[in-house]
């Protein structure tokens, strides 16, 4: 094999490696974002379930006729 054939082969190999690296990075980034969103939704659902249980407890133990304002509901559901 002479040197005139090595350069194109080497160039195409480097180009293929770069394209593979870029595509792999994009796939990994998308996967990480999906994992993050899924975890956040899971936390949100857990908090929502806990809030629903608390509302049910309040409704059973006390005379409670609901929230009178949106601000009151926001205050109840706010986690500090």
C-alpha positions as CSV (number, residue, x, y, z in Angstrom):
1,X,0.0,0.0,0.0
2,X,1.4,3.3,-0.9
3,X,1.1,6.6,0.9
4,X,-1.5,8.0,-1.5
5,X,-4.0,5.4,-0.3
6,X,-3.2,5.7,3.4
7,X,-4.3,9.3,3.7
8,X,-7.9,8.8,2.4
9,X,-8.3,5.7,4.5
10,X,-7.0,7.5,7.6
11,X,-9.2,10.6,6.9
12,X,-12.3,8.5,6.5
13,X,-11.6,6.6,9.7
14,X,-11.2,9.8,11.7
15,X,-14.3,11.3,10.1
16,X,-16.3,8.2,11.0
17,X,-15.0,8.3,14.6
18,X,-16.0,11.9,15.0
19,X,-19.5,11.3,13.6
20,X,-19.9,8.3,15.9
21,X,-18.8,10.4,18.9
22,X,-21.2,13.2,18.1
23,X,-24.2,10.8,17.7
24,X,-23.3,9.0,20.9
25,X,-23.1,12.2,22.8
26,X,-26.5,13.3,21.5
27,X,-28.1,10.0,22.4
28,X,-26.6,10.1,25.9
29,X,-27.8,13.7,26.5
30,X,-31.3,12.8,25.4
31,X,-31.2,9.7,27.7
32,X,-30.0,11.8,30.7
33,X,-32.7,14.5,30.1
34,X,-35.4,11.8,29.9
35,X,-34.1,10.2,33.1
36,X,-34.2,13.6,34.9
37,X,-37.7,14.4,33.7
38,X,-38.9,10.9,34.8
39,X,-37.4,11.3,38.3
40,X,-38.9,14.8,38.7
41,X,-42.4,13.5,37.7
42,X,-42.0,10.6,40.1
43,X,-41.2,13.1,43.0
44,X,-44.2,15.2,41.9
45,X,-46.6,12.2,41.9
46,X,-45.4,11.2,45.4
47,X,-45.9,14.6,46.8
48,X,-49.3,14.8,45.2
49,X,-50.3,11.5,46.8
50,X,-49.1,12.6,50.2
51,X,-51.1,15.9,49.8
52,X,-54.2,13.9,48.8
53,X,-53.8,11.7,51.9
54,X,-53.5,14.8,54.1
55,X,-56.6,16.3,52.5
56,X,-58.5,13.2,53.2
57,X,-57.3,13.1,56.8
58,X,-58.4,16.7,57.3
59,X,-61.8,16.0,55.7
60,X,-62.4,13.0,58.0
61,X,-61.1,14.5,61.3
62,X,-62.4,18.1,61.1
63,X,-65.3,20.0,59.6
64,X,-63.6,21.1,56.4
65,X,-65.4,22.7,53.5
66,X,-62.5,23.1,51.1
67,X,-60.2,25.9,50.3
68,X,-61.8,29.3,50.3
69,X,-59.2,30.9,47.9
70,X,-56.6,29.8,45.5
71,X,-53.9,31.3,47.7
72,X,-55.0,29.2,50.6
73,X,-54.7,26.0,48.5
74,X,-51.3,27.1,47.2
75,X,-50.2,27.7,50.8
76,X,-51.4,24.2,51.8
77,X,-49.6,22.5,48.9
78,X,-46.4,24.5,49.2
79,X,-43.5,22.4,50.6
80,X,-40.9,24.2,52.6
